[in-house]
Amino acid sequence: MSTLAVRRLLIDLETAVPRHWCAGDPFRTAFFDALSMSFPVGEQFFIDAVRNGHKALPPEERARLDEEVKGFVGQEATHRRLHGLFNDHLEKLGYVNHWGPRAARRIAPLMTMDPRHALGITAANEHYTAIFAEWLLRHPEVFDGVEPRLALMWRWHAAEESEHRSTAFELYHALRGNLRWRRRWMWIVTVYFSADLIRQTASNLRRDGELWRWRTARSAGRFLFGKGGLFRETFGKWRRYFSADFHPERDGGDDGVRWLRENAEAYSVIGESPTRP
């Protein structure tokens, strides 16, 4: 049996974060900062969606997934807390988080709808984060020259996202969520997520006076579309989500398991829950 553990990352997030902490690269720093700005609101939404979906299950099915849901909630709550601390440093550096408040306004009405909608959105976002996590763990050079504690934070987050990639998807299908809406929510999530990421990254770069510089464009092109680049390597995995027979557990996860096993000294385990055999 595998486990879905809740971990406490052994990291100092009290010490100030440098402005261009990602090896002095303004684009990569702005990109990761933008993602972090979305996490506290996003992770709370995922927690609420999974809890509400779990409550809507028949008692016997709910009991089967009790421990996994607890593990998922524990992991996401830890991510939310640590990225909140990281975002506090970004605020002190003068960056303005537009993404979080905008997302909060957008998702508030969803919590009054059929819980399958919030779960469909969560499952789509979890697929996004899982394929990004897998790419990040397969490209350690992304964090070459990065302050070790921040590289550790991002790799740990990536590993746990890969680990719980199936929870929301399983709940969605346990509640008889259909393929049509699964595909529809992925398209909607893709449009909003991509637009919000671009807007927040641009805002961060504008704050630093780096938005229209050649080195920024060069770094963005290499990072996103170059050989081994993020979009270039993950597009196929994103597209597989639309297949009728798609399941997250058949689409990777080994890199996260390996990282957690090889870096056990970086965290302590608070609790762990049994997941599917």
C-alpha positions in Angstrom: 0.0 0.0 0.0 1.2 3.5 -0.8 0.7 6.4 1.6 -0.5 10.0 1.4 1.6 11.6 4.1 1.2 15.1 5.7 4.7 16.5 6.0 6.3 19.4 7.7 9.0 20.9 5.5 12.1 21.7 7.6 12.8 25.1 6.1 13.4 28.7 7.2 11.0 31.1 5.7 11.6 33.9 8.2 14.8 35.0 6.5 14.2 37.6 3.7 13.8 36.4 0.1 16.1 38.1 -2.5 14.3 40.0 -5.2 15.6 37.8 -8.1 16.0 34.7 -6.1 15.8 32.3 -9.1 19.5 32.5 -10.0 19.2 36.2 -10.8 16.8 35.6 -13.7 14.0 38.1 -13.6 11.6 36.1 -15.8 11.9 32.8 -14.0 11.6 34.6 -10.6 8.5 36.5 -11.8 7.0 33.3 -13.2 7.4 31.3 -9.9 6.4 34.3 -7.8 3.2 34.6 -9.8 2.4 30.9 -9.3 3.0 31.3 -5.5 0.6 34.3 -5.4 -2.2 32.1 -6.7 -1.6 29.2 -4.2 -3.2 30.3 -0.9 -6.6 31.0 -2.5 -6.3 28.1 -4.9 -5.3 25.6 -2.3 -8.2 26.6 -0.1 -10.6 26.2 -2.9 -9.2 22.7 -3.6 -9.6 21.8 0.0 -13.2 23.0 0.1 -14.0 21.3 -3.1 -12.6 17.9 -2.0 -14.3 18.2 1.4 -17.7 19.0 0.0 -17.4 16.3 -2.7 -16.4 13.8 0.0 -19.5 14.7 2.1 -21.8 14.2 -0.9 -20.7 10.6 -1.3 -22.8 7.7 -0.1 -21.7 6.6 3.4 -19.8 3.4 2.3 -17.9 5.2 -0.5 -17.2 8.1 1.9 -15.7 5.8 4.4 -13.4 4.2 1.8 -11.9 7.7 0.9 -11.9 9.2 4.5 -8.2 8.8 5.1 -7.1 9.8 1.6 -9.2 13.0 1.8 -7.6 13.8 5.2 -4.2 13.4 3.7 -5.0 15.6 0.7 -6.4 18.3 2.9 -3.3 18.1 5.1 -0.9 18.4 2.2 -2.8 21.3 0.6 -3.1 23.2 3.9 0.6 22.9 4.4 1.3 24.2 0.9 -1.1 27.1 1.5 0.6 28.1 4.8 4.2 28.0 3.4 3.4 29.9 0.2 1.5 32.4 2.4 4.8 33.0 4.2 6.7 33.2 1.0 4.2 35.7 -0.4 4.6 37.9 2.7 8.2 38.4 1.5 7.0 39.3 -2.0 4.7 41.9 -0.6 7.6 43.4 1.4 9.5 43.6 -1.9 6.7 45.7 -3.3 4.9 43.2 -5.5 1.1 43.3 -5.7 -0.9 40.1 -5.8 -3.7 40.7 -8.3 -4.2 37.0 -9.1 -5.3 35.8 -5.6 -8.1 38.4 -5.1 -9.3 38.0 -8.7 -9.5 34.3 -8.3 -11.3 34.5 -5.0 -14.1 36.7 -6.5 -14.4 34.3 -9.5 -14.6 31.1 -7.5 -16.9 32.2 -4.6 -20.2 31.4 -6.5 -18.9 28.0 -7.4 -19.2 26.8 -3.8 -23.0 27.1 -4.0 -23.3 24.9 -7.1 -23.4 21.1 -7.5 -20.1 19.9 -5.8 -19.1 18.1 -9.0 -18.3 21.5 -10.6 -15.8 22.5 -8.0 -14.3 19.0 -8.1 -14.1 19.2 -11.9 -12.2 22.5 -11.6 -10.0 21.0 -8.9 -9.2 17.9 -10.9 -8.3 20.0 -13.9 -6.0 22.2 -11.8 -4.5 19.2 -10.1 -3.6 17.8 -13.6 -2.0 21.1 -14.4 0.1 21.1 -11.3 1.0 17.4 -11.6 2.4 17.7 -15.1 4.2 20.9 -14.1 5.6 19.1 -11.0 6.8 16.2 -13.1 8.5 18.5 -15.5 10.1 20.5 -12.7 11.5 17.3 -11.0 12.8 16.0 -14.3 14.7 19.3 -14.9 16.8 20.0 -11.8 18.8 22.6 -13.8 15.8 25.0 -13.5 17.0 25.7 -10.0 20.8 25.7 -10.7 22.2 28.6 -8.7 19.0 29.1 -6.7 19.1 29.6 -2.9 18.8 26.0 -1.6 15.9 26.6 0.8 13.7 28.0 -2.0 14.7 25.3 -4.5 13.8 22.8 -1.7 10.4 24.4 -1.2 9.4 24.2 -4.8 10.7 20.6 -5.3 8.9 19.4 -2.2 5.7 21.1 -3.3 6.1 19.5 -6.8 6.6 16.1 -5.3 3.5 16.3 -3.1 1.4 17.6 -6.0 2.5 14.6 -8.0 1.6 12.3 -5.1 -2.0 13.4 -4.6 -2.7 14.0 -8.3 -5.7 11.5 -8.3 -7.7 12.5 -5.3 -10.0 15.1 -6.8 -10.3 13.1 -10.1 -11.4 10.0 -8.1 -14.0 12.0 -6.2 -15.4 13.6 -9.3 -16.0 10.1 -10.9 -17.2 8.6 -7.6 -20.0 11.3 -7.8 -20.7 10.3 -11.4 -19.1 13.4 -12.9 -19.3 13.0 -16.7 -16.7 13.3 -19.4 -18.4 16.2 -21.1 -18.1 18.4 -18.1 -14.6 17.1 -17.3 -13.4 18.3 -20.7 -15.3 21.5 -20.5 -13.8 22.5 -17.1 -10.3 21.7 -18.4 -10.8 24.1 -21.3 -12.1 26.8 -18.9 -9.4 26.3 -16.4 -6.8 26.4 -19.2 -8.0 29.8 -20.5 -8.3 31.4 -17.0 -5.1 29.9 -15.6 -3.0 30.8 -18.6 -4.4 34.4 -18.7 -3.9 34.9 -15.0 -0.4 33.5 -15.0 0.6 35.8 -17.9 -1.0 38.9 -16.3 0.6 38.3 -12.9 4.0 37.5 -14.3 3.9 40.6 -16.4 2.8 42.7 -13.4 5.8 41.4 -11.4 8.2 42.1 -14.3 6.7 45.6 -14.7 7.3 46.3 -11.1 11.0 45.6 -11.6 11.3 47.4 -14.9 12.1 44.1 -16.6 9.0 43.6 -18.7 10.3 44.9 -22.1 13.9 43.9 -21.8 15.5 41.5 -24.3 17.0 39.3 -21.6 13.4 38.8 -20.3 12.1 37.7 -23.6 15.1 35.4 -24.2 14.7 33.8 -20.9 10.9 33.3 -21.4 11.4 31.8 -24.8 14.0 29.3 -23.6 12.1 28.4 -20.4 8.7 27.9 -22.1 9.4 26.8 -25.6 13.1 25.9 -25.9 14.5 22.3 -26.0 13.0 20.7 -22.8 10.9 23.8 -22.2 7.8 23.7 -20.0 5.1 24.2 -22.6 6.9 22.2 -25.3 7.3 19.1 -23.0 4.0 19.2 -21.2 1.5 19.9 -24.0 1.0 16.2 -24.8 0.3 15.4 -21.2 -2.2 18.3 -21.0 -4.0 17.0 -24.1 -4.3 13.5 -22.7 -6.7 14.8 -20.0 -9.4 14.9 -22.7 -9.2 11.2 -23.5 -12.1 9.2 -22.3 -9.8 6.6 -20.7 -7.5 9.1 -19.0 -6.6 8.5 -15.3 -3.9 10.5 -13.4 -2.3 7.4 -12.0 -1.5 6.1 -15.4 0.2 9.4 -16.3 3.3 9.5 -14.2 4.1 10.2 -10.5 7.3 8.2 -10.1 9.5 11.3 -10.0 7.6 12.7 -7.0 7.8 9.3 -5.2 11.6 9.2 -5.9 12.2 12.7 -4.7 10.4 12.2 -1.5 12.3 9.0 -0.8 15.7 10.5 -1.6 15.1 13.7 0.4 13.4 12.3 3.6 15.8 14.4 5.7 14.2 17.6 4.4 10.8 17.0 6.2 9.2 15.3 9.1 6.0 13.3 8.7 3.0 14.6 10.7 0.7 11.9 9.7 0.0 9.6 6.8 -3.1 8.0 5.4 -3.4 4.8 3.4 -4.5 5.3 -0.2 -5.5 2.9 -2.9 -3.5 -0.4 -3.1 
